[in-house]
């Protein structure tokens, strides 16, 4: 077995709009800012998809037995986003979804 953990804790995240994460075509979690989700999966190839209903990102990952892969998602502001969010309540948010380095551990689901 292996483990996949996805966190939404980037301090540059605008902390608005949920990010929906799918693992191998199945819903894994709807992440709000400050949350994380972790799942045990079979070793081998997996496809992760994240979206904020505006932008989609796909990642392919190959996991070895015992490996713990960590990922970070964030809704990052574009040019003028914060002004538009304050004035209109909407603005362009760009989705960041990337694998990050981390220590091996048995972190469980939180939040």
Phi and psi in degrees as GROMACS dihedral restraints (atoms count N, CA, C in turn):
[ dihedral_restraints ]
;  ai    aj    ak    al  type     phi  dphi    fc
    3     4     5     6     1  -141.7    20    10
    4     5     6     7     1   178.7    20    10
    6     7     8     9     1  -138.3    20    10
    7     8     9    10     1   143.0    20    10
    9    10    11    12     1  -120.8    20    10
   10    11    12    13     1   128.7    20    10
   12    13    14    15     1  -124.1    20    10
   13    14    15    16     1   132.9    20    10
   15    16    17    18     1  -124.2    20    10
   16    17    18    19     1   127.6    20    10
   18    19    20    21     1  -120.4    20    10
   19    20    21    22     1   150.0    20    10
   21    22    23    24     1  -125.5    20    10
   22    23    24    25     1    79.3    20    10
   24    25    26    27     1  -134.5    20    10
   25    26    27    28     1    16.3    20    10
   27    28    29    30     1   -65.9    20    10
   28    29    30    31     1   124.6    20    10
   30    31    32    33     1   -64.0    20    10
   31    32    33    34     1   -16.4    20    10
   33    34    35    36     1   -86.1    20    10
   34    35    36    37     1    -7.5    20    10
   36    37    38    39     1   -60.6    20    10
   37    38    39    40     1   138.5    20    10
   39    40    41    42     1   -74.7    20    10
   40    41    42    43     1    -5.3    20    10
   42    43    44    45     1    61.6    20    10
   43    44    45    46     1    30.2    20    10
   45    46    47    48     1  -130.5    20    10
   46    47    48    49     1   152.6    20    10
   48    49    50    51     1    67.0    20    10
   49    50    51    52     1   128.8    20    10
   51    52    53    54     1   -71.4    20    10
   52    53    54    55     1   158.4    20    10
   54    55    56    57     1  -119.8    20    10
   55    56    57    58     1   123.2    20    10
   57    58    59    60     1   -96.3    20    10
   58    59    60    61     1   131.4    20    10
   60    61    62    63     1  -119.8    20    10
   61    62    63    64     1   131.7    20    10
   63    64    65    66     1  -117.4    20    10
   64    65    66    67     1   144.0    20    10
   66    67    68    69     1  -122.1    20    10
   67    68    69    70     1   119.2    20    10
   69    70    71    72     1    52.3    20    10
   70    71    72    73     1    41.4    20    10
   72    73    74    75     1    82.3    20    10
   73    74    75    76     1    -0.1    20    10
   75    76    77    78     1  -113.5    20    10
   76    77    78    79     1   142.5    20    10
   78    79    80    81     1   -59.2    20    10
   79    80    81    82     1   128.3    20    10
   81    82    83    84     1  -104.6    20    10
   82    83    84    85     1   -45.2    20    10
   84    85    86    87     1  -170.2    20    10
   85    86    87    88     1   157.8    20    10
   87    88    89    90     1  -114.0    20    10
   88    89    90    91     1   109.6    20    10
   90    91    92    93     1   -98.1    20    10
   91    92    93    94     1   126.3    20    10
   93    94    95    96     1   -96.3    20    10
   94    95    96    97     1   166.7    20    10
   96    97    98    99     1   -58.4    20    10
   97    98    99   100     1   138.5    20    10
   99   100   101   102     1    89.5    20    10
  100   101   102   103     1    -1.4    20    10
  102   103   104   105     1  -102.8    20    10
  103   104   105   106     1   165.4    20    10
  105   106   107   108     1  -149.0    20    10
  106   107   108   109     1   157.5    20    10
  108   109   110   111     1  -137.0    20    10
  109   110   111   112     1   145.6    20    10
  111   112   113   114     1  -139.9    20    10
  112   113   114   115     1   137.7    20    10
  114   115   116   117     1  -137.2    20    10
  115   116   117   118     1   142.4    20    10
  117   118   119   120     1   -83.7    20    10
  118   119   120   121     1   134.6    20    10
  120   121   122   123     1  -136.0    20    10
  121   122   123   124     1   163.1    20    10
  123   124   125   126     1   -69.4    20    10
  124   125   126   127     1   146.6    20    10
  126   127   128   129     1   -62.4    20    10
  127   128   129   130     1   151.3    20    10
  129   130   131   132     1   127.9    20    10
  130   131   132   133     1  -161.0    20    10
  132   133   134   135     1   -84.3    20    10
  133   134   135   136     1   139.0    20    10
  135   136   137   138     1  -141.5    20    10
  136   137   138   139     1   152.2    20    10
  138   139   140   141     1  -118.8    20    10
  139   140   141   142     1   124.7    20    10
  141   142   143   144     1  -108.9    20    10
  142   143   144   145     1   138.4    20    10
  144   145   146   147     1  -131.4    20    10
  145   146   147   148     1   133.1    20    10
  147   148   149   150     1  -127.5    20    10
  148   149   150   151     1   143.1    20    10
  150   151   152   153     1  -151.5    20    10
  151   152   153   154     1   153.6    20    10
  153   154   155   156     1  -112.8    20    10
  154   155   156   157     1    22.0    20    10
  156   157   158   159     1    74.3    20    10
  157   158   159   160     1    -9.1    20    10
  159   160   161   162     1  -108.4    20    10
  160   161   162   163     1   -42.3    20    10
  162   163   164   165     1  -128.3    20    10
  163   164   165   166     1   145.5    20    10
  165   166   167   168     1  -120.1    20    10
  166   167   168   169     1   143.4    20    10
  168   169   170   171     1  -135.0    20    10
  169   170   171   172     1   138.5    20    10
  171   172   173   174     1  -121.2    20    10
  172   173   174   175     1   138.8    20    10
  174   175   176   177     1  -131.6    20    10
  175   176   177   178     1   138.7    20    10
  177   178   179   180     1  -103.9    20    10
  178   179   180   181     1   138.6    20    10
  180   181   182   183     1  -138.1    20    10
  181   182   183   184     1   140.0    20    10
  183   184   185   186     1  -114.5    20    10
  184   185   186   187     1   118.4    20    10
  186   187   188   189     1  -110.9    20    10
  187   188   189   190     1   137.1    20    10
  189   190   191   192     1   -88.5    20    10
  190   191   192   193     1   157.5    20    10
  192   193   194   195     1   -54.9    20    10
  193   194   195   196     1   132.0    20    10
  195   196   197   198     1    83.3    20    10
  196   197   198   199     1    -6.2    20    10
  198   199   200   201     1   -74.9    20    10
  199   200   201   202     1   144.3    20    10
  201   202   203   204     1  -119.1    20    10
  202   203   204   205     1   106.1    20    10
  204   205   206   207     1   -93.5    20    10
  205   206   207   208     1   131.3    20    10
  207   208   209   210     1  -115.9    20    10
  208   209   210   211     1   140.4    20    10
  210   211   212   213     1  -134.1    20    10
  211   212   213   214     1   153.4    20    10
  213   214   215   216     1  -124.9    20    10
  214   215   216   217     1   135.0    20    10
  216   217   218   219     1  -119.8    20    10
  217   218   219   220     1   150.1    20    10
  219   220   221   222     1  -158.5    20    10
  220   221   222   223     1   147.3    20    10
  222   223   224   225     1   -97.3    20    10
  223   224   225   226     1   108.8    20    10
  225   226   227   228     1  -103.2    20    10
  226   227   228   229     1   146.5    20    10
  228   229   230   231     1   -74.6    20    10
  229   230   231   232     1   145.8    20    10
  231   232   233   234     1   -96.2    20    10
  232   233   234   235     1  -174.6    20    10
  234   235   236   237     1   -63.2    20    10
  235   236   237   238     1   123.7    20    10
  237   238   239   240     1    81.4    20    10
  238   239   240   241     1     2.6    20    10
  240   241   242   243     1   -59.1    20    10
  241   242   243   244     1   -49.8    20    10
  243   244   245   246     1   -64.0    20    10
  244   245   246   247     1   -37.6    20    10
  246   247   248   249     1   -64.4    20    10
  247   248   249   250     1   -45.2    20    10
  249   250   251   252     1   -66.9    20    10
  250   251   252   253     1   -38.6    20    10
  252   253   254   255     1   -60.1    20    10
  253   254   255   256     1   -43.1    20    10
  255   256   257   258     1   -68.8    20    10
  256   257   258   259     1   -36.8    20    10
  258   259   260   261     1   -85.5    20    10
  259   260   261   262     1   -48.5    20    10
  261   262   263   264     1  -105.8    20    10
  262   263   264   265     1   -15.3    20    10
  264   265   266   267     1    84.5    20    10
  265   266   267   268     1     2.3    20    10
  267   268   269   270     1  -139.3    20    10
  268   269   270   271     1   158.0    20    10
  270   271   272   273     1  -175.2    20    10
  271   272   273   274     1   163.4    20    10
  273   274   275   276     1   -68.8    20    10
  274   275   276   277     1   123.7    20    10
  276   277   278   279     1  -118.6    20    10
  277   278   279   280     1   131.2    20    10
  279   280   281   282     1  -106.1    20    10
  280   281   282   283     1   135.5    20    10
  282   283   284   285     1   -88.8    20    10
  283   284   285   286     1   126.8    20    10
  285   286   287   288     1  -110.2    20    10
  286   287   288   289     1   132.8    20    10
  288   289   290   291     1  -146.5    20    10
  289   290   291   292     1   111.7    20    10
  291   292   293   294     1  -148.7    20    10
  292   293   294   295     1   156.4    20    10
  294   295   296   297     1   -80.8    20    10
  295   296   297   298     1   140.7    20    10
  297   298   299   300     1  -123.2    20    10
  298   299   300   301     1   153.2    20    10
  300   301   302   303     1   -74.0    20    10
  301   302   303   304     1   145.8    20    10
  303   304   305   306     1  -164.9    20    10
  304   305   306   307     1   161.4    20    10
  306   307   308   309     1   -74.0    20    10
  307   308   309   310     1   151.5    20    10
  309   310   311   312     1   -70.2    20    10
  310   311   312   313     1   131.9    20    10
  312   313   314   315     1  -162.5    20    10
  313   314   315   316     1   178.7    20    10
  315   316   317   318     1  -107.2    20    10
  316   317   318   319     1    39.6    20    10
  318   319   320   321     1   -56.7    20    10
  319   320   321   322     1   132.9    20    10
  321   322   323   324     1   -97.3    20    10
  322   323   324   325     1  -174.8    20    10
  324   325   326   327     1   -71.0    20    10
  325   326   327   328     1   138.7    20    10
  327   328   329   330     1  -134.9    20    10
  328   329   330   331     1   144.6    20    10
